[in-house]
C-alpha cells in the first residue's frame, strides 16, 4: 500500500522503488514504457516526477498503480 505522506525525498524514493520493482531499476525503461521523451539536456531522474504527475496525477497514484500490479 502506498504511503499516505512522504518525508523529504520520499517522492524520489517511491519513484526509485517502482523503477527497481517494475523496470529493472532503469528510469530509461520506465520512460520508454510510458512513451515519455526527454528534450536535449534533460535527465531522466530530474524529469520523472513531472512526467508522473502529468500521467498519474501524483507520485502516490503512480506508486499505487504499480503496487496494485498494473503494468500499463
PDB file of N, CA, C and O in Angstrom:
ATOM      1  N   UNK A   1       0.856  -1.174   0.000  1.00  0.00           N
ATOM      2  CA  UNK A   1       0.000   0.000   0.000  1.00  0.00           C
ATOM      3  C   UNK A   1       0.897   1.231   0.000  1.00  0.00           C
ATOM      4  O   UNK A   1       1.883   1.276   0.735  1.00  0.00           O
ATOM      5  N   UNK A   2       0.564   2.237  -0.822  1.00  0.00           N
ATOM      6  CA  UNK A   2       1.406   3.432  -0.847  1.00  0.00           C
ATOM      7  C   UNK A   2       1.327   4.206   0.455  1.00  0.00           C
ATOM      8  O   UNK A   2       0.324   4.154   1.167  1.00  0.00           O
ATOM      9  N   UNK A   3       2.384   4.913   0.750  1.00  0.00           N
ATOM     10  CA  UNK A   3       2.407   5.751   1.939  1.00  0.00           C
ATOM     11  C   UNK A   3       1.423   6.903   1.759  1.00  0.00           C
ATOM     12  O   UNK A   3       1.213   7.373   0.641  1.00  0.00           O
ATOM     13  N   UNK A   4       0.822   7.356   2.851  1.00  0.00           N
ATOM     14  CA  UNK A   4      -0.110   8.471   2.757  1.00  0.00           C
ATOM     15  C   UNK A   4       0.612   9.797   2.744  1.00  0.00           C
ATOM     16  O   UNK A   4       0.060  10.788   2.266  1.00  0.00           O
ATOM     17  N   UNK A   5       1.834   9.849   3.257  1.00  0.00           N
ATOM     18  CA  UNK A   5       2.648  11.049   3.178  1.00  0.00           C
ATOM     19  C   UNK A   5       4.108  10.628   3.107  1.00  0.00           C
ATOM     20  O   UNK A   5       4.479   9.535   3.535  1.00  0.00           O
ATOM     21  N   UNK A   6       4.911  11.501   2.568  1.00  0.00           N
ATOM     22  CA  UNK A   6       6.326  11.210   2.400  1.00  0.00           C
ATOM     23  C   UNK A   6       7.164  12.181   3.213  1.00  0.00           C
ATOM     24  O   UNK A   6       6.786  13.337   3.403  1.00  0.00           O
ATOM     25  N   UNK A   7       8.292  11.706   3.685  1.00  0.00           N
ATOM     26  CA  UNK A   7       9.285  12.580   4.298  1.00  0.00           C
ATOM     27  C   UNK A   7      10.019  13.283   3.157  1.00  0.00           C
ATOM     28  O   UNK A   7       9.849  12.895   2.001  1.00  0.00           O
ATOM     29  N   UNK A   8      10.826  14.298   3.443  1.00  0.00           N
ATOM     30  CA  UNK A   8      11.583  14.934   2.368  1.00  0.00           C
ATOM     31  C   UNK A   8      12.366  13.884   1.565  1.00  0.00           C
ATOM     32  O   UNK A   8      13.049  13.030   2.130  1.00  0.00           O
ATOM     33  N   UNK A   9      12.249  13.967   0.262  1.00  0.00           N
ATOM     34  CA  UNK A   9      12.892  12.982  -0.614  1.00  0.00           C
ATOM     35  C   UNK A   9      12.063  11.733  -0.819  1.00  0.00           C
ATOM     36  O   UNK A   9      12.469  10.824  -1.544  1.00  0.00           O
ATOM     37  N   UNK A  10      10.905  11.682  -0.185  1.00  0.00           N
ATOM     38  CA  UNK A  10      10.070  10.484  -0.276  1.00  0.00           C
ATOM     39  C   UNK A  10       9.515  10.222  -1.657  1.00  0.00           C
ATOM     40  O   UNK A  10       9.387   9.069  -2.068  1.00  0.00           O
ATOM     41  N   UNK A  11       9.179  11.291  -2.389  1.00  0.00           N
ATOM     42  CA  UNK A  11       8.712  11.102  -3.764  1.00  0.00           C
ATOM     43  C   UNK A  11       9.788  10.406  -4.590  1.00  0.00           C
ATOM     44  O   UNK A  11       9.508   9.443  -5.304  1.00  0.00           O
ATOM     45  N   UNK A  12      11.018  10.897  -4.488  1.00  0.00           N
ATOM     46  CA  UNK A  12      12.124  10.309  -5.239  1.00  0.00           C
ATOM     47  C   UNK A  12      12.334   8.849  -4.848  1.00  0.00           C
ATOM     48  O   UNK A  12      12.601   8.008  -5.706  1.00  0.00           O
ATOM     49  N   UNK A  13      12.213   8.548  -3.562  1.00  0.00           N
ATOM     50  CA  UNK A  13      12.375   7.165  -3.102  1.00  0.00           C
ATOM     51  C   UNK A  13      11.264   6.276  -3.647  1.00  0.00           C
ATOM     52  O   UNK A  13      11.523   5.143  -4.054  1.00  0.00           O
ATOM     53  N   UNK A  14      10.032   6.775  -3.659  1.00  0.00           N
ATOM     54  CA  UNK A  14       8.906   5.990  -4.176  1.00  0.00           C
ATOM     55  C   UNK A  14       9.078   5.722  -5.671  1.00  0.00           C
ATOM     56  O   UNK A  14       8.823   4.613  -6.139  1.00  0.00           O
ATOM     57  N   UNK A  15       9.514   6.745  -6.422  1.00  0.00           N
ATOM     58  CA  UNK A  15       9.752   6.565  -7.857  1.00  0.00           C
ATOM     59  C   UNK A  15      10.857   5.543  -8.073  1.00  0.00           C
ATOM     60  O   UNK A  15      10.741   4.670  -8.933  1.00  0.00           O
ATOM     61  N   UNK A  16      11.916   5.650  -7.303  1.00  0.00           N
ATOM     62  CA  UNK A  16      13.024   4.704  -7.411  1.00  0.00           C
ATOM     63  C   UNK A  16      12.573   3.282  -7.092  1.00  0.00           C
ATOM     64  O   UNK A  16      12.978   2.336  -7.768  1.00  0.00           O
ATOM     65  N   UNK A  17      11.738   3.126  -6.069  1.00  0.00           N
ATOM     66  CA  UNK A  17      11.234   1.797  -5.700  1.00  0.00           C
ATOM     67  C   UNK A  17      10.430   1.182  -6.838  1.00  0.00           C
ATOM     68  O   UNK A  17      10.578  -0.005  -7.129  1.00  0.00           O
ATOM     69  N   UNK A  18       9.583   1.976  -7.484  1.00  0.00           N
ATOM     70  CA  UNK A  18       8.792   1.471  -8.620  1.00  0.00           C
ATOM     71  C   UNK A  18       9.720   1.121  -9.775  1.00  0.00           C
ATOM     72  O   UNK A  18       9.552   0.081 -10.411  1.00  0.00           O
ATOM     73  N   UNK A  19      10.694   1.979 -10.049  1.00  0.00           N
ATOM     74  CA  UNK A  19      11.645   1.704 -11.131  1.00  0.00           C
ATOM     75  C   UNK A  19      12.388   0.397 -10.878  1.00  0.00           C
ATOM     76  O   UNK A  19      12.587  -0.396 -11.798  1.00  0.00           O
ATOM     77  N   UNK A  20      12.794   0.174  -9.638  1.00  0.00           N
ATOM     78  CA  UNK A  20      13.503  -1.061  -9.297  1.00  0.00           C
ATOM     79  C   UNK A  20      12.599  -2.280  -9.431  1.00  0.00           C
ATOM     80  O   UNK A  20      13.011  -3.298  -9.986  1.00  0.00           O
ATOM     81  N   UNK A  21      11.379  -2.186  -8.931  1.00  0.00           N
ATOM     82  CA  UNK A  21      10.468  -3.329  -8.906  1.00  0.00           C
ATOM     83  C   UNK A  21       9.899  -3.687 -10.275  1.00  0.00           C
ATOM     84  O   UNK A  21       9.631  -4.857 -10.547  1.00  0.00           O
ATOM     85  N   UNK A  22       9.713  -2.695 -11.134  1.00  0.00           N
ATOM     86  CA  UNK A  22       8.999  -2.945 -12.384  1.00  0.00           C
ATOM     87  C   UNK A  22       9.809  -2.688 -13.649  1.00  0.00           C
ATOM     88  O   UNK A  22       9.409  -3.119 -14.731  1.00  0.00           O
ATOM     89  N   UNK A  23      10.938  -1.995 -13.534  1.00  0.00           N
ATOM     90  CA  UNK A  23      11.705  -1.630 -14.718  1.00  0.00           C
ATOM     91  C   UNK A  23      13.186  -1.939 -14.573  1.00  0.00           C
ATOM     92  O   UNK A  23      14.023  -1.316 -15.227  1.00  0.00           O
ATOM     93  N   UNK A  24      13.506  -2.893 -13.721  1.00  0.00           N
ATOM     94  CA  UNK A  24      14.894  -3.293 -13.540  1.00  0.00           C
ATOM     95  C   UNK A  24      15.787  -2.173 -13.026  1.00  0.00           C
ATOM     96  O   UNK A  24      17.001  -2.195 -13.232  1.00  0.00           O
ATOM     97  N   UNK A  25      15.180  -1.188 -12.354  1.00  0.00           N
ATOM     98  CA  UNK A  25      15.928  -0.067 -11.817  1.00  0.00           C
ATOM     99  C   UNK A  25      16.238   1.006 -12.853  1.00  0.00           C
ATOM    100  O   UNK A  25      16.945   1.970 -12.559  1.00  0.00           O
ATOM    101  N   UNK A  26      15.714   0.842 -14.059  1.00  0.00           N
ATOM    102  CA  UNK A  26      16.046   1.746 -15.157  1.00  0.00           C
ATOM    103  C   UNK A  26      14.978   2.817 -15.374  1.00  0.00           C
ATOM    104  O   UNK A  26      13.835   2.514 -15.719  1.00  0.00           O
ATOM    105  N   UNK A  27      15.368   4.059 -15.168  1.00  0.00           N
ATOM    106  CA  UNK A  27      14.464   5.169 -15.485  1.00  0.00           C
ATOM    107  C   UNK A  27      14.238   5.233 -16.991  1.00  0.00           C
ATOM    108  O   UNK A  27      13.148   5.583 -17.443  1.00  0.00           O
ATOM    109  N   UNK A  28      15.267   4.894 -17.770  1.00  0.00           N
ATOM    110  CA  UNK A  28      15.136   4.895 -19.230  1.00  0.00           C
ATOM    111  C   UNK A  28      14.051   3.908 -19.664  1.00  0.00           C
ATOM    112  O   UNK A  28      13.241   4.225 -20.534  1.00  0.00           O
ATOM    113  N   UNK A  29      14.029   2.721 -19.069  1.00  0.00           N
ATOM    114  CA  UNK A  29      12.990   1.732 -19.392  1.00  0.00           C
ATOM    115  C   UNK A  29      11.619   2.220 -18.941  1.00  0.00           C
ATOM    116  O   UNK A  29      10.626   1.992 -19.632  1.00  0.00           O
ATOM    117  N   UNK A  30      11.552   2.881 -17.804  1.00  0.00           N
ATOM    118  CA  UNK A  30      10.277   3.414 -17.316  1.00  0.00           C
ATOM    119  C   UNK A  30       9.751   4.484 -18.276  1.00  0.00           C
ATOM    120  O   UNK A  30       8.557   4.516 -18.575  1.00  0.00           O
ATOM    121  N   UNK A  31      10.634   5.353 -18.756  1.00  0.00           N
ATOM    122  CA  UNK A  31      10.229   6.380 -19.712  1.00  0.00           C
ATOM    123  C   UNK A  31       9.762   5.733 -21.014  1.00  0.00           C
ATOM    124  O   UNK A  31       8.735   6.124 -21.569  1.00  0.00           O
ATOM    125  N   UNK A  32      10.512   4.747 -21.503  1.00  0.00           N
ATOM    126  CA  UNK A  32      10.133   4.070 -22.746  1.00  0.00           C
ATOM    127  C   UNK A  32       8.770   3.388 -22.612  1.00  0.00           C
ATOM    128  O   UNK A  32       7.953   3.448 -23.530  1.00  0.00           O
ATOM    129  N   UNK A  33       8.528   2.749 -21.484  1.00  0.00           N
ATOM    130  CA  UNK A  33       7.251   2.073 -21.225  1.00  0.00           C
ATOM    131  C   UNK A  33       6.081   3.047 -21.344  1.00  0.00           C
ATOM    132  O   UNK A  33       5.024   2.694 -21.867  1.00  0.00           O
ATOM    133  N   UNK A  34       6.271   4.259 -20.862  1.00  0.00           N
ATOM    134  CA  UNK A  34       5.212   5.263 -20.864  1.00  0.00           C
ATOM    135  C   UNK A  34       5.188   6.131 -22.118  1.00  0.00           C
ATOM    136  O   UNK A  34       4.255   6.909 -22.315  1.00  0.00           O
ATOM    137  N   UNK A  35       6.203   6.005 -22.966  1.00  0.00           N
ATOM    138  CA  UNK A  35       6.280   6.846 -24.156  1.00  0.00           C
ATOM    139  C   UNK A  35       6.707   8.271 -23.853  1.00  0.00           C
ATOM    140  O   UNK A  35       6.456   9.179 -24.645  1.00  0.00           O
ATOM    141  N   UNK A  36       7.354   8.472 -22.704  1.00  0.00           N
ATOM    142  CA  UNK A  36       7.843   9.789 -22.317  1.00  0.00           C
ATOM    143  C   UNK A  36       9.171  10.046 -23.027  1.00  0.00           C
ATOM    144  O   UNK A  36      10.028   9.164 -23.092  1.00  0.00           O
ATOM    145  N   UNK A  37       9.334  11.246 -23.551  1.00  0.00           N
ATOM    146  CA  UNK A  37      10.541  11.603 -24.291  1.00  0.00           C
ATOM    147  C   UNK A  37      11.244  12.750 -23.576  1.00  0.00           C
ATOM    148  O   UNK A  37      10.602  13.675 -23.077  1.00  0.00           O
ATOM    149  N   UNK A  38      12.553  12.677 -23.535  1.00  0.00           N
ATOM    150  CA  UNK A  38      13.344  13.760 -22.959  1.00  0.00           C
ATOM    151  C   UNK A  38      13.775  14.728 -24.047  1.00  0.00           C
ATOM    152  O   UNK A  38      14.093  14.323 -25.165  1.00  0.00           O
ATOM    153  N   UNK A  39      13.783  15.991 -23.714  1.00  0.00           N
ATOM    154  CA  UNK A  39      14.339  17.019 -24.587  1.00  0.00           C
ATOM    155  C   UNK A  39      15.855  17.014 -24.391  1.00  0.00           C
ATOM    156  O   UNK A  39      16.344  16.572 -23.351  1.00  0.00           O
ATOM    157  N   UNK A  40      16.596  17.501 -25.381  1.00  0.00           N
ATOM    158  CA  UNK A  40      18.047  17.550 -25.223  1.00  0.00           C
ATOM    159  C   UNK A  40      18.443  18.266 -23.923  1.00  0.00           C
ATOM    160  O   UNK A  40      17.916  19.329 -23.595  1.00  0.00           O
ATOM    161  N   UNK A  41      19.366  17.665 -23.209  1.00  0.00           N
ATOM    162  CA  UNK A  41      19.864  18.240 -21.967  1.00  0.00           C
ATOM    163  C   UNK A  41      19.096  17.830 -20.722  1.00  0.00           C
ATOM    164  O   UNK A  41      19.558  18.074 -19.608  1.00  0.00           O
ATOM    165  N   UNK A  42      17.928  17.209 -20.887  1.00  0.00           N
ATOM    166  CA  UNK A  42      17.156  16.773 -19.721  1.00  0.00           C
ATOM    167  C   UNK A  42      17.678  15.430 -19.221  1.00  0.00           C
ATOM    168  O   UNK A  42      18.265  14.654 -19.976  1.00  0.00           O
ATOM    169  N   UNK A  43      17.455  15.172 -17.940  1.00  0.00           N
ATOM    170  CA  UNK A  43      17.878  13.909 -17.335  1.00  0.00           C
ATOM    171  C   UNK A  43      16.658  13.168 -16.805  1.00  0.00           C
ATOM    172  O   UNK A  43      15.716  13.780 -16.302  1.00  0.00           O
ATOM    173  N   UNK A  44      16.686  11.848 -16.921  1.00  0.00           N
ATOM    174  CA  UNK A  44      15.549  11.027 -16.512  1.00  0.00           C
ATOM    175  C   UNK A  44      15.105  11.308 -15.082  1.00  0.00           C
ATOM    176  O   UNK A  44      13.927  11.562 -14.831  1.00  0.00           O
ATOM    177  N   UNK A  45      16.038  11.262 -14.156  1.00  0.00           N
ATOM    178  CA  UNK A  45      15.681  11.399 -12.744  1.00  0.00           C
ATOM    179  C   UNK A  45      15.045  12.762 -12.465  1.00  0.00           C
ATOM    180  O   UNK A  45      14.108  12.865 -11.673  1.00  0.00           O
ATOM    181  N   UNK A  46      15.554  13.796 -13.113  1.00  0.00           N
ATOM    182  CA  UNK A  46      15.035  15.136 -12.862  1.00  0.00           C
ATOM    183  C   UNK A  46      13.665  15.367 -13.495  1.00  0.00           C
ATOM    184  O   UNK A  46      12.916  16.233 -13.042  1.00  0.00           O
ATOM    185  N   UNK A  47      13.331  14.617 -14.519  1.00  0.00           N
ATOM    186  CA  UNK A  47      12.057  14.800 -15.219  1.00  0.00           C
ATOM    187  C   UNK A  47      10.979  13.817 -14.778  1.00  0.00           C
ATOM    188  O   UNK A  47       9.806  13.995 -15.106  1.00  0.00           O
ATOM    189  N   UNK A  48      11.364  12.790 -14.041  1.00  0.00           N
ATOM    190  CA  UNK A  48      10.420  11.727 -13.693  1.00  0.00           C
ATOM    191  C   UNK A  48       9.196  12.227 -12.937  1.00  0.00           C
ATOM    192  O   UNK A  48       8.072  11.889 -13.308  1.00  0.00           O
ATOM    193  N   UNK A  49       9.383  13.019 -11.893  1.00  0.00           N
ATOM    194  CA  UNK A  49       8.228  13.408 -11.077  1.00  0.00           C
ATOM    195  C   UNK A  49       7.226  14.244 -11.862  1.00  0.00           C
ATOM    196  O   UNK A  49       6.019  14.085 -11.682  1.00  0.00           O
ATOM    197  N   UNK A  50       7.708  15.137 -12.736  1.00  0.00           N
ATOM    198  CA  UNK A  50       6.751  15.936 -13.507  1.00  0.00           C
ATOM    199  C   UNK A  50       6.016  15.084 -14.528  1.00  0.00           C
ATOM    200  O   UNK A  50       4.825  15.299 -14.755  1.00  0.00           O
ATOM    201  N   UNK A  51       6.688  14.127 -15.147  1.00  0.00           N
ATOM    202  CA  UNK A  51       6.015  13.232 -16.106  1.00  0.00           C
ATOM    203  C   UNK A  51       5.009  12.344 -15.390  1.00  0.00           C
ATOM    204  O   UNK A  51       3.920  12.083 -15.900  1.00  0.00           O
ATOM    205  N   UNK A  52       5.381  11.888 -14.211  1.00  0.00           N
ATOM    206  CA  UNK A  52       4.477  11.053 -13.418  1.00  0.00           C
ATOM    207  C   UNK A  52       3.238  11.849 -13.031  1.00  0.00           C
ATOM    208  O   UNK A  52       2.119  11.348 -13.140  1.00  0.00           O
ATOM    209  N   UNK A  53       3.430  13.083 -12.580  1.00  0.00           N
ATOM    210  CA  UNK A  53       2.287  13.921 -12.199  1.00  0.00           C
ATOM    211  C   UNK A  53       1.374  14.182 -13.394  1.00  0.00           C
ATOM    212  O   UNK A  53       0.151  14.177 -13.247  1.00  0.00           O
ATOM    213  N   UNK A  54       1.949  14.411 -14.574  1.00  0.00           N
ATOM    214  CA  UNK A  54       1.148  14.633 -15.779  1.00  0.00           C
ATOM    215  C   UNK A  54       0.325  13.408 -16.141  1.00  0.00           C
ATOM    216  O   UNK A  54      -0.817  13.532 -16.581  1.00  0.00           O
ATOM    217  N   UNK A  55       0.900  12.225 -15.958  1.00  0.00           N
ATOM    218  CA  UNK A  55       0.251  10.979 -16.365  1.00  0.00           C
ATOM    219  C   UNK A  55      -0.682  10.417 -15.296  1.00  0.00           C
ATOM    220  O   UNK A  55      -1.788   9.978 -15.610  1.00  0.00           O
ATOM    221  N   UNK A  56      -0.250  10.426 -14.047  1.00  0.00           N
ATOM    222  CA  UNK A  56      -0.989   9.764 -12.969  1.00  0.00           C
ATOM    223  C   UNK A  56      -1.662  10.726 -11.991  1.00  0.00           C
ATOM    224  O   UNK A  56      -2.508  10.308 -11.200  1.00  0.00           O
ATOM    225  N   UNK A  57      -1.302  11.990 -12.035  1.00  0.00           N
ATOM    226  CA  UNK A  57      -1.865  12.961 -11.114  1.00  0.00           C
ATOM    227  C   UNK A  57      -1.003  13.213  -9.896  1.00  0.00           C
ATOM    228  O   UNK A  57      -1.001  14.320  -9.357  1.00  0.00           O
ATOM    229  N   UNK A  58      -0.271  12.206  -9.454  1.00  0.00           N
ATOM    230  CA  UNK A  58       0.620  12.343  -8.305  1.00  0.00           C
ATOM    231  C   UNK A  58       1.547  11.141  -8.232  1.00  0.00           C
ATOM    232  O   UNK A  58       1.299  10.104  -8.847  1.00  0.00           O
ATOM    233  N   UNK A  59       2.614  11.301  -7.470  1.00  0.00           N
ATOM    234  CA  UNK A  59       3.523  10.175  -7.250  1.00  0.00           C
ATOM    235  C   UNK A  59       2.806   9.088  -6.455  1.00  0.00           C
ATOM    236  O   UNK A  59       3.038   7.901  -6.685  1.00  0.00           O
ATOM    237  N   UNK A  60       1.944   9.477  -5.530  1.00  0.00           N
ATOM    238  CA  UNK A  60       1.190   8.493  -4.748  1.00  0.00           C
ATOM    239  C   UNK A  60       0.311   7.635  -5.650  1.00  0.00           C
ATOM    240  O   UNK A  60       0.238   6.420  -5.466  1.00  0.00           O
ATOM    241  N   UNK A  61      -0.355   8.251  -6.622  1.00  0.00           N
ATOM    242  CA  UNK A  61      -1.202   7.497  -7.552  1.00  0.00           C
ATOM    243  C   UNK A  61      -0.351   6.576  -8.427  1.00  0.00           C
ATOM    244  O   UNK A  61      -0.751   5.447  -8.714  1.00  0.00           O
ATOM    245  N   UNK A  62       0.816   7.052  -8.848  1.00  0.00           N
ATOM    246  CA  UNK A  62       1.757   6.237  -9.627  1.00  0.00           C
ATOM    247  C   UNK A  62       2.192   5.018  -8.828  1.00  0.00           C
ATOM    248  O   UNK A  62       2.179   3.892  -9.326  1.00  0.00           O
ATOM    249  N   UNK A  63       2.572   5.258  -7.597  1.00  0.00           N
ATOM    250  CA  UNK A  63       3.003   4.166  -6.715  1.00  0.00           C
ATOM    251  C   UNK A  63       1.872   3.162  -6.511  1.00  0.00           C
ATOM    252  O   UNK A  63       2.096   1.955  -6.595  1.00  0.00           O
ATOM    253  N   UNK A  64       0.665   3.647  -6.245  1.00  0.00           N
ATOM    254  CA  UNK A  64      -0.491   2.762  -6.032  1.00  0.00           C
ATOM    255  C   UNK A  64      -0.787   1.946  -7.281  1.00  0.00           C
ATOM    256  O   UNK A  64      -1.111   0.763  -7.184  1.00  0.00           O
ATOM    257  N   UNK A  65      -0.681   2.561  -8.448  1.00  0.00           N
ATOM    258  CA  UNK A  65      -0.922   1.879  -9.719  1.00  0.00           C
ATOM    259  C   UNK A  65      -0.012   0.669  -9.860  1.00  0.00           C
ATOM    260  O   UNK A  65      -0.471  -0.421 -10.198  1.00  0.00           O
ATOM    261  N   UNK A  66       1.272   0.858  -9.603  1.00  0.00           N
ATOM    262  CA  UNK A  66       2.207  -0.242  -9.776  1.00  0.00           C
ATOM    263  C   UNK A  66       2.187  -1.227  -8.604  1.00  0.00           C
ATOM    264  O   UNK A  66       2.467  -2.411  -8.795  1.00  0.00           O
ATOM    265  N   UNK A  67       1.868  -0.769  -7.422  1.00  0.00           N
ATOM    266  CA  UNK A  67       1.736  -1.689  -6.293  1.00  0.00           C
ATOM    267  C   UNK A  67       0.525  -2.597  -6.469  1.00  0.00           C
ATOM    268  O   UNK A  67       0.489  -3.711  -5.946  1.00  0.00           O
ATOM    269  N   UNK A  68      -0.465  -2.108  -7.210  1.00  0.00           N
ATOM    270  CA  UNK A  68      -1.648  -2.919  -7.474  1.00  0.00           C
ATOM    271  C   UNK A  68      -1.354  -3.995  -8.517  1.00  0.00           C
ATOM    272  O   UNK A  68      -2.212  -4.826  -8.815  1.00  0.00           O
ATOM    273  N   UNK A  69      -0.150  -3.979  -9.066  1.00  0.00           N
ATOM    274  CA  UNK A  69       0.238  -4.997 -10.033  1.00  0.00           C
ATOM    275  C   UNK A  69      -0.054  -4.628 -11.460  1.00  0.00           C
ATOM    276  O   UNK A  69       0.162  -5.438 -12.361  1.00  0.00           O
ATOM    277  N   UNK A  70      -0.544  -3.413 -11.698  1.00  0.00           N
ATOM    278  CA  UNK A  70      -0.835  -2.971 -13.046  1.00  0.00           C
ATOM    279  C   UNK A  70       0.461  -2.565 -13.712  1.00  0.00           C
ATOM    280  O   UNK A  70       1.326  -1.965 -13.072  1.00  0.00           O
ATOM    281  N   UNK A  71       0.608  -2.881 -14.982  1.00  0.00           N
ATOM    282  CA  UNK A  71       1.847  -2.624 -15.680  1.00  0.00           C
ATOM    283  C   UNK A  71       1.739  -1.573 -16.767  1.00  0.00           C
ATOM    284  O   UNK A  71       2.748  -1.253 -17.395  1.00  0.00           O
ATOM    285  N   UNK A  72       0.580  -1.031 -17.013  1.00  0.00           N
ATOM    286  CA  UNK A  72       0.451  -0.073 -18.124  1.00  0.00           C
ATOM    287  C   UNK A  72       0.150   1.316 -17.610  1.00  0.00           C
ATOM    288  O   UNK A  72       0.009   2.250 -18.400  1.00  0.00           O
TER     289      UNK A  72
END
